[in-house]
Each structure stands twice: as structure tokens, then as C-alpha cells.
Amino acid sequence: MSENRLNAYHIMWLFVFFDLPVVTKKERKIATLFRKNLLKDGFVMLQYSVYIRHCASYESKTVHTKRVKSFLPETGMVSILSVTDKQYGDIINFWGKEKKKINTGPIQLELF
């Protein structure tokens, strides 16, 4: 029974990385459709061309991998990476500091 329990080594995360051509209107439409299909399948955007999805099991990961393969665009590059929840838990994220505008104070208006 204990071997069926979900743990950090059985829960999976799926990453989809892609670089799709977007020069023409048709290419942009195809890339947009691909992103929308990822969202419909439960992926969320981590970065513009990196989407991620939680999968409760290896079987779920397999189902979603097949689903992504089913709507792959004909051109461009798509990579799918799966990692365990334990591996994903070791991720280190860095966000740059947001630049703030320096308030120079009000500009005085001279009328005369």
C-alpha cells in the first residue's frame, strides 16, 4: 500500500519549451494556437516560451505528453522535459529588481 502513495518522486512536472517562427501572420496564428492548446491542457506560462504543468503521477505525465504531441506545429522547435516534484522543489528563481522612476518633483511653471 505504501508504494502507491504519492510522494515527491512520483509526482511529476512537465515543462514545454518552444521556439516557433512568428514572422508571417500565418506563423503567428499557428504559434498562438499552440500556446492556447497548452493553456487548455492545464499548462501555465512560466516564461514566454516556457510552459509548465503539474502531473499527479507518471501516467498523467504520459497522457499530457501525448496530448502536446498531438497539437505540435509543423515548424519550429518544441521540447518537453519532465522532472519529479522533488527535483522541481530544488528550483532557484531570481527576479530582478524593478526599476523605479526617480521623482524629480514638480516642474515649476513661469508665467512671466
DAHU-V921136 format. One record per residue. OMEGA is omega in whole degrees, 0 to 359 (none if undefined). NEAR is the number of other ideal C-beta (glycine too) atoms within 10 Angstrom. Layout:
# DAHU-V921136
OMEGA | NEAR
OMEGA | NEAR
This chain:
# DAHU-V921136
184 | 4
180 | 5
178 | 6
181 | 7
176 | 7
174 | 10
186 | 11
179 | 11
179 | 11
178 | 17
186 | 19
171 | 23
178 | 18
174 | 22
172 | 16
177 | 22
179 | 15
175 | 20
184 | 11
178 | 18
181 | 14
183 | 14
182 | 7
179 | 9
179 | 8
179 | 10
178 | 15
179 | 13
179 | 11
179 | 17
178 | 19
178 | 12
178 | 12
179 | 20
179 | 17
177 | 11
176 | 16
179 | 22
178 | 13
181 | 10
174 | 17
176 | 15
173 | 21
182 | 10
174 | 12
171 | 15
189 | 8
181 | 8
178 | 16
179 | 14
185 | 23
179 | 19
176 | 23
176 | 16
185 | 20
182 | 12
176 | 13
179 | 14
178 | 11
177 | 16
180 | 21
179 | 14
184 | 12
174 | 22
178 | 17
180 | 9
178 | 16
179 | 20
183 | 10
179 | 9
175 | 14
174 | 14
181 | 16
182 | 5
180 | 10
182 | 16
177 | 11
177 | 17
177 | 10
180 | 16
175 | 11
177 | 17
177 | 16
177 | 17
178 | 17
179 | 12
180 | 13
180 | 16
179 | 11
182 | 8
176 | 9
180 | 4
176 | 5
174 | 4
178 | 5
178 | 5
179 | 5
179 | 5
179 | 6
176 | 6
178 | 5
180 | 6
181 | 6
181 | 6
182 | 6
176 | 6
182 | 5
180 | 5
176 | 5
180 | 4
183 | 3
none | 2
